[in-house]
Amino acid sequence: MVHIGYPGVNKNRARGIDVLAALRTRGVDARLQIIGRQDAEENTRLLALAVRRGVRDHVEMLGERDDVPRLLAAASLLLLTSHHESLPSAVLEACAVATPVLSSDLPGVGEIARLLPGITMLPLSANDEIWADTVRALTFVPPSLDDRRGALRHFVRSPFTIETWQRQLTAVWSA
């Protein structure tokens, strides 16, 4: 699983470790890669939590990366545990490569899910076991190369491309 975001309470990175621990308890050979800017104080708290939950060897703090599309394509799942988001680009990037998304039930993610496949949402109030069971179900059959090609074609036709945004913005300001 990958979790992409900046440090801070809103991104709820600790929840990813809790979900990982619930998966490992179920015998799933899972790991969590945390991608994005790092904060030494938060890293200390997250790694201490991983030690307490018995999953320290399965958590990777990757930091800021310029190969996020490759990491998403290689991942089994994008885990988004944020408390608040507008329109998360990581979800769009995952959809473009057919990597399943499990996200907290946020309005922006719901808007993406209305137009692109591959997104499942759960309330943050659902327990870690429900999140873990959902991860397991979503990753049971990995996407094929044809699935990935189809997802990219679907994404390119969606309103979420930069070209579509530019056309729509130009139309608004040209009127």
KEKE-3310 file (N, C-alpha, C; in steps of 0.2 Angstrom, whole numbers, plus 5000, padded with zeros to 4 digits):
npx = (5004:5002:5004:5001:5006:5007:5016:5007:4992:4980:4982:4982:4991:4995:4984:4985:4996:4989:4979:4988:4993:4982:4980:4991:4989:4979:4986:4990:5003:5008:5014:5018:5021:5025:5024:5030:5033:5043:5043:5052:5048:5035:5038:5045:5035:5026:5034:5037:5024:5022:5031:5025:5014:5019:5024:5035:5045:5038:5035:5039:5047:5047:5049:5049:5047:5051:5046:5032:5021:5026:5028:5015:5009:5016:5011:4999:4988:4981:4981:4971:4969:4964:4957:4952:4950:4952:4951:4959:4975:4982:4973:4968:4979:4981:4969:4972:4981:4975:4976:4969:4959:4957:4948:4945:4929:4926:4920:4927:4933:4923:4917:4926:4925:4912:4915:4926:4932:4936:4938:4935:4926:4927:4920:4929:4926:4924:4930:4948:4949:4938:4943:4955:4949:4943:4954:4960:4950:4950:4962:4964:4963:4975:4976:4976:4987:4979:4968:4975:4978:4965:4961:4969:4964:4951:4953:4959:4949:4941:4935:4946:4958:4973:4972:4958:4954:4961:4954:4941:4943:4948:4937:4927:4933:4934:4921)
npy = (4994:5011:5027:5044:5060:5076:5080:5080:5082:5082:5073:5061:5050:5040:5032:5024:5015:5008:5002:4994:4986:4979:4971:4963:4956:4948:4939:4944:4948:4962:4979:4996:5010:5026:5041:5057:5074:5074:5075:5077:5075:5070:5058:5051:5049:5041:5030:5025:5021:5011:5002:4999:4993:4982:4982:4988:4984:4984:4996:5009:5024:5035:5048:5063:5061:5059:5050:5046:5042:5030:5022:5022:5014:5002:4999:4990:4996:5012:5021:5032:5042:5053:5067:5078:5084:5092:5090:5077:5075:5063:5053:5054:5051:5038:5032:5034:5024:5013:5008:5002:5012:5016:5026:5038:5044:5057:5072:5077:5066:5058:5064:5062:5048:5047:5049:5041:5024:5012:5017:5016:5020:5023:5027:5036:5032:5019:5003:4997:4984:4983:4992:4985:4972:4977:4982:4970:4964:4973:4971:4958:4953:4958:4972:4970:4972:4976:4981:4992:5000:5003:5010:5022:5026:5029:5039:5049:5054:5060:5073:5078:5080:5091:5097:5098:5105:5117:5121:5123:5133:5143:5145:5150:5163:5169:5172)
npz = (5000:4997:5004:5001:5004:5013:5029:5044:5054:5047:5036:5042:5044:5053:5054:5043:5047:5057:5050:5042:5052:5056:5044:5044:5055:5051:5043:5031:5019:5020:5016:5020:5011:5014:5007:5002:5009:5023:5041:5055:5068:5067:5060:5070:5079:5071:5068:5080:5083:5074:5079:5091:5086:5080:5067:5062:5053:5041:5036:5026:5025:5013:5009:4999:4982:4965:4957:4958:4950:4945:4957:4961:4951:4953:4965:4976:4981:4984:4999:5007:5020:5025:5034:5029:5012:4996:4981:4979:4971:4971:4971:4958:4951:4954:4949:4935:4933:4936:4949:4963:4975:4991:5002:5014:5017:5008:5001:4989:4984:4982:4972:4962:4961:4956:4943:4939:4939:4952:4965:4982:4996:5014:5030:5041:5054:5053:5059:5061:5056:5047:5038:5034:5029:5018:5011:5008:5000:4989:4984:4980:4967:4956:4945:4927:4913:4903:4910:4916:4904:4900:4910:4909:4897:4900:4910:4902:4895:4904:4915:4922:4917:4913:4901:4899:4910:4907:4895:4899:4909:4901:4893:4902:4905:4893:4890)
capx = (5000:5005:5000:5004:5003:5012:5015:5002:4986:4975:4983:4981:4996:4995:4979:4988:4999:4984:4976:4993:4994:4976:4981:4996:4986:4975:4991:4992:5010:5007:5018:5015:5025:5023:5027:5028:5037:5044:5044:5056:5044:5030:5041:5047:5028:5024:5039:5035:5017:5023:5035:5020:5009:5023:5024:5040:5049:5034:5033:5044:5046:5050:5050:5047:5049:5049:5043:5026:5017:5029:5026:5007:5008:5018:5007:4993:4982:4982:4977:4970:4965:4964:4951:4949:4954:4948:4951:4966:4978:4985:4968:4967:4985:4980:4964:4975:4985:4971:4978:4963:4960:4953:4949:4940:4923:4927:4916:4931:4935:4916:4916:4931:4922:4907:4917:4931:4931:4942:4938:4931:4926:4924:4920:4935:4924:4924:4936:4953:4947:4934:4947:4959:4946:4942:4960:4961:4946:4952:4969:4963:4965:4978:4974:4980:4989:4973:4965:4979:4977:4958:4960:4972:4960:4945:4955:4961:4942:4938:4936:4951:4965:4975:4969:4951:4954:4963:4949:4935:4945:4948:4930:4924:4936:4933:4914)
capy = (5000:5018:5033:5050:5066:5080:5078:5084:5079:5081:5067:5055:5044:5035:5027:5019:5010:5004:4997:4989:4981:4974:4967:4959:4951:4943:4935:4947:4950:4969:4984:5002:5015:5033:5045:5064:5077:5071:5079:5072:5074:5065:5052:5048:5046:5036:5024:5022:5018:5005:4997:4996:4988:4976:4982:4992:4981:4984:5003:5013:5031:5036:5055:5066:5057:5062:5044:5044:5038:5023:5019:5020:5008:4996:4998:4986:5000:5019:5022:5039:5042:5060:5070:5083:5085:5095:5086:5074:5073:5056:5048:5055:5048:5031:5030:5034:5018:5007:5006:5003:5017:5015:5032:5040:5046:5064:5075:5077:5059:5055:5067:5058:5041:5047:5049:5036:5018:5010:5020:5013:5025:5021:5032:5035:5029:5012:5001:4995:4978:4984:4994:4979:4968:4981:4982:4963:4962:4977:4969:4951:4952:4964:4975:4967:4977:4979:4986:4998:5003:5005:5016:5028:5029:5032:5045:5054:5056:5063:5081:5079:5081:5098:5100:5099:5111:5123:5123:5125:5139:5148:5147:5155:5169:5171:5173)
capz = (5000:4997:5007:4998:5007:5017:5036:5048:5057:5043:5032:5046:5042:5058:5052:5038:5051:5060:5045:5040:5058:5055:5039:5046:5060:5046:5039:5024:5019:5017:5019:5019:5009:5016:5002:5003:5013:5030:5047:5060:5074:5065:5058:5076:5082:5066:5068:5087:5083:5070:5083:5096:5083:5078:5060:5060:5047:5035:5035:5023:5024:5006:5008:4993:4976:4958:4953:4961:4945:4945:4963:4961:4946:4956:4972:4976:4983:4987:5005:5008:5027:5027:5038:5024:5006:4991:4975:4979:4965:4971:4969:4951:4948:4955:4944:4929:4932:4938:4956:4967:4980:4997:5004:5019:5013:5007:4995:4983:4982:4980:4965:4957:4961:4952:4936:4937:4943:4956:4971:4987:5002:5020:5035:5046:5060:5053:5063:5057:5054:5041:5033:5032:5025:5012:5007:5006:4995:4983:4981:4979:4960:4954:4938:4922:4909:4899:4915:4916:4898:4900:4915:4906:4892:4903:4913:4897:4893:4910:4915:4927:4914:4913:4895:4900:4914:4903:4890:4903:4912:4895:4890:4907:4905:4886:4888)
cpx = (5004:5001:5004:5001:5009:5011:5010:4996:4981:4976:4982:4985:4996:4989:4981:4992:4995:4981:4982:4993:4988:4977:4986:4993:4982:4979:4992:4999:5010:5013:5015:5021:5022:5027:5025:5033:5037:5045:5047:5052:5038:5033:5043:5040:5026:5028:5038:5029:5018:5027:5030:5015:5012:5024:5030:5044:5045:5032:5040:5043:5050:5052:5047:5051:5047:5046:5037:5022:5020:5027:5019:5006:5010:5015:5001:4987:4985:4978:4977:4965:4964:4957:4948:4953:4949:4947:4958:4969:4980:4979:4967:4973:4984:4975:4967:4979:4982:4973:4972:4965:4955:4954:4944:4935:4923:4923:4920:4932:4928:4915:4920:4927:4916:4908:4922:4930:4937:4943:4933:4932:4923:4924:4926:4933:4924:4931:4942:4952:4943:4939:4952:4955:4944:4948:4961:4957:4948:4958:4969:4966:4968:4976:4979:4983:4984:4969:4968:4978:4970:4957:4963:4967:4954:4947:4956:4954:4938:4939:4942:4958:4966:4972:4962:4950:4955:4957:4943:4937:4945:4941:4926:4927:4936:4926:4913)
cpy = (5006:5023:5039:5056:5070:5078:5082:5080:5077:5074:5061:5049:5039:5030:5022:5013:5006:4999:4992:4984:4976:4969:4961:4954:4946:4939:4938:4950:4957:4973:4990:5007:5022:5038:5052:5067:5074:5076:5075:5070:5069:5058:5048:5045:5040:5029:5021:5018:5011:5000:4994:4991:4982:4976:4986:4990:4981:4991:5006:5020:5034:5043:5057:5062:5060:5056:5042:5040:5031:5019:5018:5014:5002:4994:4993:4990:5007:5019:5029:5039:5049:5062:5075:5083:5089:5090:5083:5072:5065:5051:5048:5051:5040:5028:5030:5028:5012:5004:5007:5008:5015:5022:5033:5044:5054:5066:5075:5071:5056:5058:5064:5051:5041:5047:5044:5030:5017:5013:5017:5018:5021:5027:5031:5032:5022:5009:4998:4989:4978:4987:4989:4974:4971:4981:4975:4962:4966:4974:4962:4949:4958:4966:4972:4973:4980:4983:4992:5003:5006:5011:5022:5031:5032:5039:5051:5058:5060:5070:5083:5080:5089:5101:5102:5105:5117:5126:5126:5132:5145:5150:5151:5162:5172:5174:5180)
cpz = (5000:5000:5005:5002:5011:5024:5039:5050:5052:5038:5036:5044:5047:5057:5047:5042:5055:5056:5043:5046:5057:5050:5040:5051:5056:5042:5032:5024:5016:5020:5017:5017:5010:5011:5003:5008:5020:5035:5052:5066:5072:5063:5065:5079:5077:5067:5075:5087:5079:5074:5088:5092:5079:5070:5057:5054:5041:5033:5032:5022:5018:5005:5001:4987:4970:4954:4956:4956:4945:4951:4964:4957:4949:4963:4971:4977:4985:4993:5006:5015:5029:5030:5033:5018:5001:4986:4975:4973:4965:4969:4961:4948:4949:4950:4937:4927:4934:4945:4960:4973:4985:5001:5010:5014:5013:5001:4989:4980:4979:4973:4960:4956:4956:4944:4934:4941:4947:4962:4976:4993:5008:5025:5039:5053:5060:5056:5058:5053:5047:5036:5030:5028:5018:5008:5004:5000:4988:4980:4979:4972:4957:4947:4933:4918:4905:4904:4915:4910:4898:4904:4913:4901:4895:4907:4908:4895:4898:4911:4920:4923:4914:4907:4896:4904:4911:4898:4894:4906:4906:4893:4895:4906:4898:4885:4890)
residu = (MET:VAL:HIS:ILE:GLY:TYR:PRO:GLY:VAL:ASN:LYS:ASN:ARG:ALA:ARG:GLY:ILE:ASP:VAL:LEU:ALA:ALA:LEU:ARG:THR:ARG:GLY:VAL:ASP:ALA:ARG:LEU:GLN:ILE:ILE:GLY:ARG:GLN:ASP:ALA:GLU:GLU:ASN:THR:ARG:LEU:LEU:ALA:LEU:ALA:VAL:ARG:ARG:GLY:VAL:ARG:ASP:HIS:VAL:GLU:MET:LEU:GLY:GLU:ARG:ASP:ASP:VAL:PRO:ARG:LEU:LEU:ALA:ALA:ALA:SER:LEU:LEU:LEU:LEU:THR:SER:HIS:HIS:GLU:SER:LEU:PRO:SER:ALA:VAL:LEU:GLU:ALA:CYS:ALA:VAL:ALA:THR:PRO:VAL:LEU:SER:SER:ASP:LEU:PRO:GLY:VAL:GLY:GLU:ILE:ALA:ARG:LEU:LEU:PRO:GLY:ILE:THR:MET:LEU:PRO:LEU:SER:ALA:ASN:ASP:GLU:ILE:TRP:ALA:ASP:THR:VAL:ARG:ALA:LEU:THR:PHE:VAL:PRO:PRO:SER:LEU:ASP:ASP:ARG:ARG:GLY:ALA:LEU:ARG:HIS:PHE:VAL:ARG:SER:PRO:PHE:THR:ILE:GLU:THR:TRP:GLN:ARG:GLN:LEU:THR:ALA:VAL:TRP:SER:ALA)
# end
